[in-house]
Amino acid sequence: MKLSTDRILTTHVGSLPRSVGLSQLLLQKDHGDAYDRAALDRAAREETAAIVKRQVAIGIDIVSDGETGKVGYATYIHDRLSGFSGSNVAKPNLDVAPYPEFRRRMALMTGTPAFTRMFCTSPVTVKDHAAVKNDVANFVAAIEAAKPVDAFMTAASPGVISSFQPNRFYPSHRAYIEAVGAAMQEEYETIAQAGIVLQLDSPDLAMSRHTGFQDLTEAEFLGRAEEQIEVLNHTVRNIPAEQMRIHLCWGNYEGPHDHDIAIGKVLPIVLKAKPQAISFEASNPRHGHEWAVWSEAKSRIPGDKVLIPGVIDSCTNYVEHPELVAQRIGQFADIVGRERVLAGVDCGFGTFAGISKIDPEIAFKKLGALVEGAALASKRLWPR
């Protein structure tokens, strides 16, 4: 992972807007419908090259492949792993459950979630060894052409996979996530061996408290989160900490979020994760105040950890003022030092293919504001 000693580097969470054509192909594949595989491969390759080039042109330092080859960050594994079947209709999130009319209107605005959720119903093993290799090959070619400062690729953590795909086969949650971890190890190591920073998407450590694991008590949830970090650390035992980052969030959707578990309750668990960098929400109305919690925990943050606070949000079409972005960066630089902060985004701009409340062009405008704000913060943190 490349860090800077003279300016704040910019990055984001991973997913970026996909074209309508690519989204349709991904959803056809996800649904088990007939689709043009050659067309999908070609679109993924071409859009990866284009999205990397655009990030570099905007000024993003640490770029992703935009998750162009994935239908969704936590459900794409159906194509790559065996052991999943059926149709899992999730309960409404606890915060939006009391508001049926709100849920109806949001579904109309964003599009009804069309991605497939399943259950784990048989042993989890790798069934497609080529998919991650294809993603990596597309990304490496795009990196070589656009020459960003650094690059990262996302992969679902065992915990978030278990949150979206409930266990109906293994005798315990621990046994389930250990099996998922063993199966995902190949993907994690393939990304790392290509020289790309691995981002482990882990909303299970926060969001799942009021979504996939909402039936647990808080104590049970925190115990499960501890298990998931233990399994994650074992799964990535062969990858250096400095080649990894972890992302946690409370759900990339506009809603009350008044059931979000407080960062202070999960932070001691998150800090045990092996990845060097931690990406997290820090700018939306429900979590913008939590820089103070990180400040209070300053003495407990290991000296090698790097923070990637979200200094722009991912749920509204407001374009943040660069001055606000710079102020937010400064808050975290005061906590861990300017060399240990990267400027990030609360969550992704294309979490699931074909579903977004953010206009694609405004998403890129917001990333431009991120770059401007980081430049402004850099001038203040490294005065000449």
N, C-alpha and C positions, 0 to 999 in steps of 0.2 A: 504494500500500500504506500503510495507516494504522498508525502506530507511536504509542507512548505515552511521555510523559515523567514520568508519575506512578504507573504501575502496570504489572504484567506482564499482557499480553493473552493470551488463550487461543485456541487453534485446534486443528485435527487434520489428518489426511491426506486426507480426502475421502470415501471410501466409508463408508456407514452401513447398518445392517440394512434390507433391503427386506421388504415383506410377502410371504407365500407366494403370494398371487394375482398380484402384480406379477412376482415371480421366475418363475412358470410362464409368463406371457405373454412375458417376455424370452427365456426358453429356447426356447419354441416358435418365436419369430421367428428366433433364432440357428440353430436346427436346420433352418430352411426348411420347418417344418410350417405347416399352416393355423392362423391365430390371428385374434383379433378386434382389428383395428387401432384401432377407435374405443375399445374397452375399454382397450387399452394406452395410448393417448394420454391418456385420462381418468385412469387410474391414475397415470401418471407425473406429470401436472399436480397431482393431488390430494395425492400423496405428497410431492412437492417442497414444496408449501405446508406440509404437516404437519411434515416433517422440519426445515425451516428454523425454524418456530415453536417446535418442541421444543428445538432447539439454543439459541435465544435464551432460552427459559424456564429452561434449565439454567444459563445464564450464559456460554456460549461466545460470545466476542466476534467472531471471524472465522469465519464459517460457510460451509458448502458446500451444494450441492444433494443431497448424499448419493449422487451418481452414480445417481439413480433411473432414468434413461433408458438405462443402459448395462448390458449383461450382464456385462462384465468390463472392467477398466481398460485392458487391452492388446489385447483381441480384439474390442471393439465396432466397430473400424474396418472389419470385413468388410461391415457394413451401409452404410458411407459411402464406401468406396474400392473401385474395381475393381482387378483384377490378382491376386486371391487365389482359390485353389481347392484341392481335394484334402483329405486328412486327415493332419495331422501328429501322429503319436503320439510324444510327447516321451520321451526317455530319463529314467530316474529321476535325480533330483538326486544329485550325487556323495556328499553326506553321508548320504543315506538308502539309497543303492544296496545297501550290504552287509546291509541289514536288511529282508528281504522280509516277515517276519511283522509288523514294525512298520508297514510300508506298508499291509498288508492291514487292520490294526486301525484305522489312521488313516482309511483310506477308508471303513470302516464307521461311524466316528464323525462324520465331516464330510460324508459323501455322496460318491459317485464323481464326479470332475469331469465336468460335463455340457456345459461350454462348448466351442465348436468352435475347433480350431487348424487353420490351413491353411498352404499354401506360397504364395510369390509366384511366379506362373507366367506373367504377362503384364504389360504396362505398367501402372504404378500411376497412377490418375487419380481425381478426385472424381466419384462417381456420384450422391451424394445431398447436395445443397446445403442442404436444408431441416432435416436432423436437428439440427445444432448450433444453428440458429436457433430451433428448437422448444425445445431444452434451455434456451437463454438466455432465451427469452420466459417459460418456466415459472419460472425462477429469479428473473428480475427482478420478476415479479409477487409472488413469495413474499418477496423482499427488501423491496419496498415495503410489504407488509402487516406484516411482523415487525420491520423496522427494526433489523437488527444493526449493530454497529460497522463491520464491513467484511465482504466476501464474496469467495470464490475459487471457481474451477471448474477441474477437472482435465482434462488432455488427454494422450494417449499421446505420448511423444517418438519421433522416428524410430528411435532406437536400440532402445527396448524393443519397438517394432513388429517390428523385424528379428529380435529375439531369439525372439519367440513365433511369428513367421511366417518361416521360413527362406527364403533367396533361391534360386530355381531358374530365374531368368530373366535377371537383369542380369549383365554381365561381371565385376563386382567388387562387394564389399561397399560400397565408397564410392559407386559408381554407384547401387546399390540405395537406400541411405539418403538420397542426394540426391534421388532421385525421390520417396521417401516424404515427405521434408521439403517439397518443392515442393507436394505434394498436401495436406499437413496445414497449410500456411501459412494457408489460408483459415479453417480452424477456429480456429487460434490467434488470428488477428486479429479474428475475429468476437467471440470472448470478450472480448478486450481493448477493442474498440471499444464494448462495452456498459458499460464502466466496472467490469468485474469483474476481479479479480486472476487471472492465468493461472498455474496450477500445472502444470508439465511433469513428468509422472511418468517417472522415469529409473532404474528398478532395473537397467537394462542396465549402469550404471556400477559395480555391485557384485555383485548377485545373479547376473547372467548369467555370471559367472566359473565358477560351479559348476552352472549350469542350461543355458540356451540356447547358451552359448559354451564349454561344458566341454571340448570337444575342442581348444581352443587352448592354447598354452603361456601362462604368465603374461605374458611379454613381448609375445606376440601380442595377448593380451587388452587389455593396457594401451595398445598401439598402436591397437587398435580403439576403445577408449574415447576416446582423443584425437580420432580421426576423428569420432566421434559428437558430441562437444562442438563441434567446428569446424562441423559441419553444422547442429547445433542453433542455434548462435549466428548463423549466416547466415540460417536460416529465420525467426528472431525479430528480424531486424535492424530492423524497423519498429516494434517495441514497446519502450517505455522499460523499462529494467532494473527500476525501482522498481514496475512493474506486473506483475512476474513473481516466481515462486518455483519452485524445483526440488526434487523429492523423490527421494532415493536410499534403497535398503534392500537387505537381503540375503535377502529372501524372507519373506513373511508367513505362516509356517507353523511349527508346533511340530516340531522335529527337532534332530539333533545340532548342525548349523551349524558343524561343525568343519572345513569346507572354505571357510568365508567368507573372502574376501580381506580383509586388514587395512585399516582406514580410512587408515592412514598411507600406503599404496601408491597409493590412488586420490585422496586429498585434493588433491594438487597439480593433478590434472586437473579435479576438481570445482570448485575455486576459479577456474578459467578460464571457467566458465559465466557467461553474461550476467545471468541472473536475480539480483536483489538478495538474496533470501532462500534459505536452504538448509535443507530439512527432512530429518531423518535419524534413524535408530535410536540411542537412547542409554540405554535402560533395561533391555532384556532381558539374560539371563545371559551372552550371548555378546558383547554390545557395551556393557554398562553401565560398563565400565572406561575406555572410549575418550574420556571427557571429558579425560583426561590427555594424550591425543594432540593434541586440539584446543588444549589449554593450551600444549603444547610448540610448536605451530605458530602461536601467537598473533601473532608478528611478521610472518608470511606471509599472514594473513587480511586482505584489503583492508578499509580503514576504512569502506567503505560497505556491507559485507556484514551481513546480519541472520541470526542463527541460530535455527532452530526445532527444538531437540532434542526427541526423543520422551521425555517424562518419565513416561508410563505405557505399559505394553506392550499389544500387541494380539493376543496369542496365548494368554493364560490368563484364567481367570475370577476370579483374584485381583483384589480391589479395593484399589488402592494406598492406603496411609495418606497423608493430606495432608502430614504432616511429611516423609515421604520425597520426595514431589513437590516440596515447597519446597526441600529440600536439593539436589535435582538441578537445579532452576532456578538456585539460587545458584552452583553450580559453573560454569555457563556465563556467568552475569552477571559472575563474577570474571574471565572470559577476555576478553569483548568489551564489557562494560559493560551496565548494566541496561536501557538504552534500545534495545539491539540484540538482545534476546532475546524470542522469543515462546514460550509454553509449548505444546508439541505432543504428538503421539502417535507411537509407533514406526511404525505403518502403519495401514491401514484396517480397519474393523470389518465390511465387506461387500465384500471384494475381488472375489468372483465371486458372481453372483446364485444364491441357493439353497445356497451352500456356506459353512458357518461352524462353528467349534468354540466360539465365544463366544455365550453366551445373549444375545439382543437386549437384554433389560432390564438385564442386568449390564453390557453395553457402555455403556449410558447412565449407569449407576451409576458406572462408571469415569470417564466424562467429568465427572460431578459432583465426583469426587475431584480431578480435574485443576483444576477451578475453585476448589475449596477450597484446594488447595495453592498455586495462583497468588496467591490473596488473602493467604495466610500469608507467602509470599515477598515480596510487595509491601510488607507492613508492615515487613519487615526491611530491604528495600533502600531504602525511602523512609521512614525513621523520622521521626515527627512531633516 
